[in-house]
């Protein structure tokens, strides 16, 4: 196994050579490249058409430029309106996210002209495709808000078989695992974070005769649908309690195994991030059930941890990962860690007592009083911080995470070099509980981070934090008004104002050092490992206002990387690619960033031969 790099020691960030260019706002490479020509797929979506699309995709992947495989690549002679003026070293993040592949987010699929907000409001629909089969809104499928919304509407508009095929073809063509992981490794990046749905299946759709065969006669259609749903979908148990039928498209475990084997081949470690859960854990399109209200916490049962569905689901994940060490050592060699839940109860602090909407009922109910008191006492009993964990509905979320760490602790995974990466988000706290963050000019959230630090110290030991227990706190400048930049100055700096940009970035990237300093035993070189599992170069949450010039995006990227390096916080860029994301690509796609900065092996924009059209 690759030796683990512990935070506290100097983190070895990879660097590559690039051209540092003079940029202007009229550079043709700052515009997002056109996606390939329209491809019609009939309502029946014949296998012949799918075969042509798939063959075209493979041909493209085979013939496109690839990187040389060197950690210190030389500048490439790419076609560009940039005029190289000097060569410098470009530091790489610790890892990248292989996002919106095994757990969908709508804004990755808006097409060339649909990019507006990363966080799509509940009264808007942004996504228009899921290529290669669903490539044209209305003709090959509906527009959609979340993956359960898409899956249900594909079944309603076409058929169960068609819906399963759409997801199968997307998942098997979106990532060319061998080539793209080789490209990632060539940059010196040795870690990927892989958001994945909670819903998995032991069946493999790539060789399922029932799925590959043409539709049967009417007499067998209902039976076929039932079999396909049993094999390739999960009924959401929490919405079933509300008398609503919600199906999740299941991720084949065989596909995850293929990913892990490819990671091992290229000396990359994958953190499997369970990005969604039954019922949805948070507000937003990433919940998988948007625009439905999340139900996960309503049916959470912390008083019966054995029968609780959410905890049982995570326990099953751990057992499966653990089993790979015996059943498939090659795949197990690609496992680096597991994240129990992504951004748990994101935005829960906006509702209920202590929030700006105190009269609105939140989606996270408080713990029973006796349980809350007992848990809070345990957390604060031996705290070495002057910040303690307060009472509130957030205790339910923290208790679930505590139990997840304990479940991991009971496996053999820690002894086998696997990490548990526990993600938390400050938006679970009502504003009244974190008043110290209200006027923080750098948006560093010292009060909320201090609460997480006190909690983390209480539920893990110093030895665990140095060896396998990693805290993960996501941080985006694009949603922080104190850190955002925009084309109209509706932020803390205007795009192109170099001095103002530098000043804001210096202030806001101090977040990494605040994160490090508030965590327990931060002075010991062998102590707490810290991740920030998501960050981007974006300067504003609306792409219509965000800076798109290469100079500002480069500054944003480099400032965050350098600050994290100094604080020994390991960053993961969100995301590796988003070829159907239109204007979002400029600041959210790492492949597009590498292309824009002239990195060798990235001679083309982040695009696809498959269509995504209105």
Secondary structure, 3 states (H helix, E strand, C coil): CCCCCCCCCCCCCCEEEEEEEECCCCCHHHCCCCCCCCCCCCCCCCHHHHHHHHHHHHHHHHHCCCCCCCCCCCCCCCCCCCEEEEEEEEECCCEEECCCCECCCHHHHCCCCCCCECCCCCCCCCECCECCCECEECCCECCECCHHHHHHHHHHHCCHHHHHHHHHHHHHHCCCHHHHHHHHHHCCCCEEEEEECCCEECCCHHHCHHHHCCCCCHHHHHHHHHHHHHHHEEECHHHHHCCCCCEEECEEHHHHHHHHHHHHHCCCEEEEEECCCCCCCCCCHHHCCCCCCCCCCCCCCCCCCCCCHHHHHHHHHHHHHHHHHHHCHHHHCCEEEEECCCCCCCCHHHCCCCCCCCCCCCCCCCCCHHHHHHHHHHHHCCCCCCCCCCCCCHHHHHHHHHHHHHHHHCCCCHHHCCEEEEEECHHHCCHHHCHHHCCCCCCCCHHHHHHHHHHHHHHCCHHHHHHCEEEEECCCHHHCCCCCEECCCCCCEECCCHHHHHHHHHHHCCHHHHHHHHCCCCCCCCCCEEEEEEECCCCCCECCCECCCHHHHHHHHHHHHHHHHHHCCEEEECCCCCCCCHHHHHHHCHHHHHHHCCCCCCCCCCCCCCCCEC
